[in-house]
Amino acid sequence: MKYKTVIIGLGTIAHYHVAGLRRSERFDLCAVCDLREEAATDPLWSDLPFYRDYSQMLDAVRPDVAIIATPPAAHYEIAKACVARNILPFVEKPLAATKEECDLFFSDEMRGRFVPIHHTVYGPELLWFETHFPLQNIQSVSTTLVDPYVDAQGRIEEPYRSLCGSWMDSAPNALAPILRMVPRLEDVRLRHKLDESSGLPYMSNMAARYKETKIEVTIIWHPGVNQKETEIKADGKHILINHSKQTVQIDGQEVFRAEGDRLTNQYANFYRLYPDLIPDETMLKEMYRIIWINN
């Protein structure tokens, strides 16, 4: 089956969706939508029908799949409109900007009728690692994600404020791989540092455990730095997975390296493998329980 597909929201991440879609023979991108008229001229999709009203596009095109790549505050409204038209929404992380709207994704109306996107689990380094090194006795997992979303004074830059801060933006991508290693987290403790100009966190830390396994996630928005890695101690080995470089080291020796752009590879693998690795409802609920634990 080939899925007739549209994209709603043409920001930075939409470019990676398009790159991934065009490396797949299973999805046919046939229209795009954004509130900004100037978005229509991007050469990646300038040859496609462009809409400013997503409802109009959904009614005119009648796609099988609608990729929702808008800021999180609009996710639920658009996903609900898709479901009402029997269109399957692929929803970028996080599901929603509020706990109330996030909970609605698990209501009878929406349950099982949307696909959450957590692109990190489709990184070639993680796919290779899971295939070649299934873990048994995990002592610790530590993930650090750094993004360049603040200015030199440490203030969150205006274009990134719609992402809802460091925790909401990156926690789903940090937790998705972890929850493939352990089924749940216990004794979860969260700490945030806030940017006073926006009231949003620019630094977040989570400490937790699963039985005897220690788990830590650190998310930092830092000027000019984009670096993501996971360190695992398991089965008597020290494992370093560098998501930015798409490499795996075991006991200091590099055993895997992928070529190409990180995000392009992740989205290409998502569309190539779909529906594999989509989290089930139990895993997704656990993820958002942790995300909203201080709400």
N, C-alpha and C positions, 0 to 999 in steps of 0.2 A: 504494500500500500504506500502511496505517496501522499503526504499530508500538505494540503493547501494551507499556507502559513502567512500570517501578517505580524508586524511588529508595531507595538504601541509604546512610544517613548524613544526618541532618537538621540539620546545622550551618548556618552563615551562607551558604555557597555554595549550599546546596540551595534557598534562597529564589530565587536567580537562575535556577537550573535550572527551577523551577516557572514563574517569570515567562516564561522563554523558551519552554518547552513549551506554555504556554497561548496564545502568539502563533503557534503552528504548528498546521496542520491535519493534520500527518503523524504526530504522536505522541499517544497516548492514555494519560495518567497514571492508573493504576488502583490503586496501592497504594504505601505508604511503610513504611520500617523504620528504627528507631533503638534503641539500647540503653536510652535514657532514656525512661521512661514519660511524663514530662511533655512530651516533644516532640510527642506525639499531639495536643495541644490547639491547636497553631498554626492560625490560621484559614485559612492558605494550603492546608492539606491535612486539616483536621479532619473533612471530609466523606468522606474516603477510608479504606479498611481500613488499620489500623495494626498492624504486627508488631514484636516485639522480637528475633525470631530470623530472620535473613535466609534461612536454609535452608528454614525453614517457609514463608516467603513465596514463595520461588522455586517450591517444590513445589505450593503451593496455587494460585498465580496463573498460573504457566507463562507468563511474559511473553516477548516477543520481545527486549526490551532492558532491561538493568539498569544504571542510572546509579550508579556507585560514587563517593560523595562523602564517604567516611570519612577519618580521618587516614591518611597513606601506609602506616603499618605494617600495615594490614589489607588493602591493595589486592590483593596477589597471591592471598592465600587466598580472598577473595571472587570475584575474577575466575576463578580456577581452578574454583570451585564452579559458576559460571555456565557456563563452557565445557563442563563435564561434563554439563550439562543442555541443551546446545545453545541456550543463551541468550547473546546478544551483550552483553558488558560494555562500557560506555562508562566509561573510567577517568580520573578527574581527575588532574591533575599533582600531584607527580611520580609516575611509575609505581609506585615502591616506596621504602621507607626505607633499604634496603641494596642494594649493588651485586649481591649474590648473587641476591636476589629480582628485581631489575630484569633481570638476564641471563635469568632463567627466562621472562620475557615473550617472549624471542626464541627459545625452544626450539621443537622440532617440535610439541609439544603445544599451544602457545599462538600460534605465529606465524600472523598473519593472522586471528586469531579474537577480536580485541579492537579497540576504537577509543580512541586517546588523545585527551584533551581539552586543547587549548591555546587558551583563549578569546581571547587578545589578537589573534590573526590575523583574528578576525571583527569587530574594531572597525570601525565605519562609516568612520572616518578612514583606516584602512589599506586597506579594500576600495576606497574612492574613489581613494586615491593609487595603488594598484597598477593600477587600470583606466585612469587618466588620465595617469600619469607613469611608464611603464616605464623603468627605469634602464639605462644602458649602461656608462659609465665612472664607477665609484664610487671616490672617494678615501678616504672614511672614513664609519663608522657608529658613533654613540655613543648608547647607551641608558642612561637613569637611571630606576630604579624605587625609590620611597620608600613605605614602609608604616608605619602608627602602631602597631607591635606591641611597643613597649617602654614602660616607665614613665618618670617624670621623672628617675630615677637611671640610666637607660640599661639596666635589666635587662629581659630578655624576659618579658612577662607570661605567667602560667601558662596561660591558654587557648590561647596561640599556640605553646607549646613542642612540641606534637605535630606542628607543621608542619616540624620538623627544621631550623630555622634559615633565615637569609636566602637562602643560595645554593640549597638544595634547593627551597625554596618558590617562588622567583621566577625562577631560571635557565631553567626550561622556557618560561615566558612571554616571557622576554627573547630566548632563542635561536630560538624558532619563527619570528618574523618575519625575523630575520637570516638564517636558513638558507633562507628563500625568496628572499633576495637573492644569497647566495653558497652554493656547494654544500658547502663544508667550511671548517674553521678550521685554521690552522697556527700554530706557535710559541705555543701557548696557555699563559698564565701566570696563576695564580690567587693572590689574597691575601685573607685573612679576618681580621677582628677578632672575638674571642670574648667573649661574656658569661660572666664567671667563675661566676656563680650557676647557670647551666645547662650550660655547656660548649659552647653552640651559637653559631654566628656571627650577629652582628647587623649586620655590614657585610661585603660581599664585592665584590671587583673582579676583572674578567677583562680582560686585554689579549691580543690575538691579531691575526692578519692572514689575508687570503686573497690571495695574489700581492702586488699593490701596494696593496690595500685595507686600511686600518687599522681595527680593530674594538675597541670597548671597551664593557664592561657594568659599571655600578656599581649595587649594590643596597644600600639603607640602610634599617634600621628605626629610625625617629626618632619621638619623642613628638609626637602630634597632627598629623603630616604625611602626606598621601596624595597623591603627585604622580608622574606617569609621563610620560616624553617620550623621543623619539628625534630626534637631530640627524644629518642626512645631508649630506655634500658630494659632489655628483655632477653630471656633465655641465655643469660651470660654474655650478651653482646651489647655494644654501644652503637646505636644506629643514628645517623644524622641525615635527615631528608631536607634538602634545600629546595623549596618549592620555586624560588625565584630562578635558580640555575637549572632546575629540573634534574637534580642529581641525587644519588643515594650513596652514602658512605657507611661501611660496616667496619667497626674497629679501626677507623682511620683510613681505610682503603676504599677508593671509589669503585663501585661495582655497576653503576648505571649512570648514563647521561643521555638526555634527550636534546634534540635540536629544534630550533624554531621558537617562535614567540610563545610565552607561557600561556597567556589567556586565550590566544587563538587555538592552541593545542587543547586546552581544557574544554572550550565550547565545541570544537570539532569532535572531540571524544564523546561529549554529552549527546550530540545529535547522532553520532555513529552508533552508540551503544543503546540509545533509548529503546525500551524503558528500563534497562538494567541500571542498578545502583540507585534507583529512586527510593528514598526512605519510606518505609511503611508508616502507618499512622502512629504506632507505638513509639517508634524512633522520633518521628516529627513532634509528637506531643512532649516527649522528654526534652528535646532540644528547646522548645519554646517555654517549657516549665523553667528551665535553667535561665533562659534569656530574660524572663519576666520575674525572676525569683524575688527581686526587691520591690516589685511594683505593689 
